[in-house]
Amino acid sequence: MRRGSLFFHADFRRLWAGDTASQLGTTVGYTAIPLLAAVTLAATPFEMGLLTAAQTLAFLLIGLPAGVWVDRLRRRRVMLAADFTRFALLLSVPLAWWAGVLTLAQLLVVVLFVGVATVFFDVAYQSYLPSLVGRERLLEGNAKLQAVQSVAGIAGPSGAGVLIQLVTAANTVLVTAVGYLASALCLLRIRAVEPEPERTGHARLLPQIAEGLRFVFSDKPLRASVACTATANLFNGAFTAVEVLFLTRTVGLPPAAVGVLLAAGGTGGILGAIVAGALFRRIGHARAIWLVPLLTWPAHLLVPLAAPGWRLGLAATGLVVCGFGIIVYNVASVSYRQAICPDRLLGRMNASARFVVWGTIPLGGLLGGALGEGLGLRGAMWVAVAGEAASALWVVCSPLRHMRDLPTEAKSDSRAA
């Protein structure tokens, strides 16, 4: 292992450890909360759509101003506040279950406000990494963090399925809460002194929001990548809204088997994170942004074929291949936008991008719920995966097709008058 690797960067290791705890808790929650709603609280397809929408609605409601506020604050402090908030909110779910008063309404409210805290955490997190490790190591840093996400994608759903059968879904949500607490404790141990954010005086909110949006949409490759991710997330939101219901009610799987099958995507993601660096050197960072989705995302079309017996293998294969493609694409596309953005705009740029790409997920959740009611669960799955596969056309038909590698320096920081 080379000495310059981020394995030897003490503060990055602390960030990495915190991210590991947070991601494990999050992926447990992504399985436990829908199963809690579907199995324990007997939610309908429409109510499952509402739950999916509530998870990311905050990106539409406060995503843009969050970027301005993050640029005015020290980003590690924002991340700490978000982690402690998520811990407290999620702790209320098992407490209410123990008291016998848990309702779907409470679950929706908790998920909504956890989403608000997640907006601030994610914007601050992606803006904090360049200052912590340097722009020259962004690809390595993002690959390592995506690897954690992929490992969590395996351990979280499969572990959640087993825990749910042993201790109920409501008690399993406690694991998610503890994950956020552990993340906060790791962040508290980071020793690097974060630079004081640039003071903007009494600059108005709307012009600062507009500056972040203008940066995202003025760069053609970035615009194409954001449109691709937003479209994929729209249909993935629809997919997520009916996925658990499809696997439990149509396919007839028990919670433990649902967790194992959902973990398949994480297996492909781990492989993607491991080979991302070598793949980028082989085909080029920019080229990976369009070529990898084109070749791998259509594999999701195998998932609606799931049925008891050998056809579960088709669904698992689709999840593995698609999981590989998603992680490689994420590493390359997130690194691109971090690499070209000046430091002072990182919060607003990330918030603007997240507003667009995550803001479509609640709309997708509502779409999935409506499709599930109108077309049935398998029909809704077909529409969702077809839309995900087609979303790659945004980057295939963009200037990225004529690029090989990512820029090594941020774009010139010319300010609007």
N, C-alpha and C positions, 0 to 999 in steps of 0.2 A: 504494500500500500504506500503510495507516494506521500512524502512528508507534507506537501502543500494541500492535501485533501482536507475537506471540512470535518473529517473524523477527528482531526487534531485541533479543531477550533472549539474551545471550551464553551463559549456562549452559544454557538450554534448547536452543540450537543444538548444544552439545556433547553433551547427552543425546540429541538427535535424530540427530546423526551416528553416535553409538555404536549407537543402535537400528537405524539403517540398515544398518550393517555386520553386526550381530547377526542381523537379520531376513533379510538376503540369505544369510548362511551357513546359517541355520536352514532356509529354504525349499529351498536346494540339498540339504541333508541329508534333508529329507522326501521328496525324489525319489530321491536317490542310495542311501540306506540300504535302502529297500524293493526297489529294483532290484538292489542288491548281493545281497540275500537271495534274491530271486526268480530272477534270471538266473544269477548267479555261483555262489551256494551252493545252488541248486535247492530252495528252501524249499517246503513243502506249504502249502495254505490254512490248516491249523491252526497251523503254525509262523509264518505271516504274522500270524495272529491274536495269537499270543504276542508277536510283535515289536511290534505296535500296542499291546497291553496294557502291555508293559514301558515304553513311552515315557512313559506318564502314571500308572503304578502308584504312583509316589511321592506323588501328590496324595492317594491313599487312605491310604498308610502313615504319612506325616509331615505331611500338609497342615495339620492343626489345630494341633499344637504349634509348627510353623514360624511361625505367626502370632504366638504369644506371644513366641517368641525374637526375631522381627523387631522387635516393639514394645519390646524391651529393648535393642536395638542401634541404632547409626547405620546408616541404610538404605543409604547409598552404599557403605559398607564391605562389607555383605552382598552387594551386587550385584557388587562387584569380586571378592570371593572366589569367587562362583558362576561368573563369566566365566572366571577363570583355571583353575578346576577343569574346566569343560567343554572348554576348549582342550586341557588335558593328556589327558583321557579320549579325545577324538575323534582326537587325534594318534596314539593307539595303533593305530587301525584301519589306516591306510596302512602304518604301521611293520610290523604283523603280516603284512599282505599282501606287502610287499616281502620279508619273511623266509620267506614260504611257509607260515605257520602260522595264518592267519586261519580261524576257525570260526564257525558260527552261534551257538554258546554264548558266545564272546567278544563278538559283536555284541549279544546280548541283555543281557549284563552291562554293557557300555558304555552302551547305551541306557538301562538302568535307572538307573545312577548319574548320567548326564547329566540324567535326569528329576529326581533328588533335588536337584541344583544348580539346576535350572530352577524348582522349587518355591520355593526361597529367593529367587531372582532376581525372579520374577514378583510374589511377595507384597511384597517390598521396593520394587520398581519402581512398582507401583500405589499404594503408600503414600507414596512419595517425591515424586511429581508434585505433589500439592496444596501441599506446603511449598515446592517450588521455584518454581511459577508463580502460586500463589494460587488460591483456589476460584473466583473470578470468571472465570478463564481456563481452567477445566478442559475445557469443551467444545472450545475452540480447540486446546488442547494434545492432547487425545485424538484429535481429528480429524486433526491433523498426523501423529501417531504411527500412526494407522490407515492414513493414506495411504502411509506408508513400508511398512507391512505389505502393502498391496495392490500397490505397485510391486515389492516383493520377490516377491510371489506370481506376478508375470509373469516377471521376470528370473530368479528362482531355478530354477523347474522347467524352463523352456526352456533356460536356460544349462546346467543339470545334464544334461539329455538330450544336448546336444551334447558336453559334456565327457566324459560316460560313454562315448560312442562313440569319442572321441579318445584318452582316457587311462585308461579303466576306471573302474568305480564306486568301487572302494576308494580310488583316488587323488583322486577328486572329493570324497570326505569331507574331505580336507585343507582344502578351501575353507571348509567349515563351521567347522572348528577355527580357522582364521585369522580368520573373522568374529567369533568370541567374543574372540579376542585383541585385535582392533581395537576392539571395544566397550569392553573394559577400559581401553585406552589413552585413549579419549575420556573415560570417566568420571573418570580420574585428573586431567584438565584442568579439571574443574568447580571454580570458585573459591568458590561460595556456602558459607558455614559452616552446616552442618546443626545444628539445635537439639539439645541433649542430650536423649535420651529420658527420659521421666518415670520416676523410680525407684519400683519397686513393692515394695521391701524383699525379704522372703522370701515373697512371695505364691505360693501353690501353683499348680501348672500347670493342674490340672483346673478349678478355679473360673474361671481366666482364659480357658480354652478355652470354657467354658460361657457366659461373658459375650459373647464374639464370636458364638457360635451364636445366643444369645438375641437379639442385636441384629438379625441377618439375618432370623430367622424371626418377629420381632414386628412388622415393618413389612410390611403386606399387599402393597403394590406391589413391594417388593424381593423378598418371598417368591415372588411370581408370576414375576418376571423370572428369579430363580435356578432355579425349577422348569422354566421354559421352556428356558433354556440347558442345564440338565442333561439334559433329555430329548433336545434336539437333538444334544447331544454324544454321548449314548449311541448314537444311530443313526448319527451321523457317524463314530463309532469303528468301527461295523460296516461302513460304507461304505468307510472308509479301508483296512480290513483286506483287502478284496477288490478295491479299485479298480485297483491296478497289475496284479494277476493277470488281471482282467477285460479290461483294455485290451491286455495283451500276449498272452494266451493265447486269449481268446474273440474279441476284435476283430482281433487280429493286428498290432498297431502296433509299430514299432521304438522303442527308447528315446527317440530324438530327437522322434518324433511324440508319444509319451506326454507328454514334457515340455512341448511346445507346447500340447497339449490341456489339461493341468492348469493351464497359465498363464492360460487363459481366465477362470477365476474371479477372478484378480488384476485383469484389465481392468475387470470390473464393480466390484471393490472400490475401484479408483482413482476411478472415477466417483462411487461412493458417498461416499468421503472428500471429494471436491471439492465436491459439492453438499450435503453433510450440513448445514452451517450454514444455507444458504438454505432447505433443506427444513424444518429445525426451526423457523425463523422463520415459515414458511408454514403448517405444520400443527400445530406445537407439539412440544416435546421429548418430553413424556410420551406424546403420541399416537403418535409415531413408533415407540415401543417395541412397540406391538401392531399398528399398521396396516401398517408396512413388512414384517414377517415374513408377515403374512396374505396380502399381495399378491405377494410375491417368492419365498418359500421353496418353494412347490409347483412352481416351475420346475425343481427338481432331478429331478422325475419324468421329464424328457426324457433324462436321462443313460443309464439302462439301455437306451434305444432305439438306442444307438450300434452302428454296423456299418460296414464299409468302404463308402466312397462318400458320398452326400449326407446320410446319417443321422448322420455325424460332426458335421455342422452343427447338428443338433438338440441333441446332447450339449453342444457348445460354447455354444449359446444358453442352455441350462439352467444351465451353470456361470457364465456372465456375469451373468444375472439374479439368481441366488441369491447370487453373490459381492457384488453391489451391496447386496442386502438384509442380508446378514450384517454388513457393515461399518457401515452406517447403524445397525442395531440395536446393535452393539457399542459404538459411540460414545455413543449415548443411554443404554444401560443401565449401562455402566461409569461414566459421568459422574453418573448418578443416585445410585449407591451411594457414590461419593466425596463427592458434595455433601451428603448427609444425615448422614455419619458424623463424630463428633468425632475430633480428631487422635489422641488417646491410644488410640483403638480401631481405627485404620485398618489396622494390620497384622493384627489378629485378625479384623476384618470381612472384609478381602480374603482371608485364609486360609480363613475359614469358607465364603465364597462359592466360592472356588476348590476347596476340598475337595469340595463338592457338584457343581459344574459340570464340573470336570475329573476328579473321581473316577469318573464314569460312563464315561469314555472307555476305560479298560482293560477294563471289563465289556463295552462295545460291541465292542472288538477281539476278545474271546473269542467274543461272539455272532456277529460277522461270520465268523470262522473256522469256527464250527459250522454256520452257515447255508450257507457256501460248500461245505462237505463234504456237507451234506444236501440242499440245494436246487439246487446248481450255482451258478456265479458270477453269472449273470444274475438268477437267482431271489433270491439274497442281496442284490443291488443293489436290486431292487424293494422288498423288505421295508425296507431301510435308508432309501431316499428317502421312502417313504410315512410312516415314523415321524418323519423330520425335518419333513416338511410338517405333520403333525398336532401337533407340539410347540408351534406358535404358539397353539394353543387356550388354553394356560395364561395368556398375557397378554391375549388377546382377552376372556376371561371373568374379568378381574380389575378392581380399582378404577382401574387405569390408563386404562380406557376412558372414565372420567368426569373425567380430568385433561387439561390442555393442556400445561403447562410444568413444569419441574423446580423443586424448592425452591432458594432462593438462600442458605440458611443451614443449618448442621448442626442435627440434632435436639438438644434439651437433653441435656446430659451428666449425667443422673442416675445415680448409682452404686448398685449393690446393696449392701445392708448386709453 
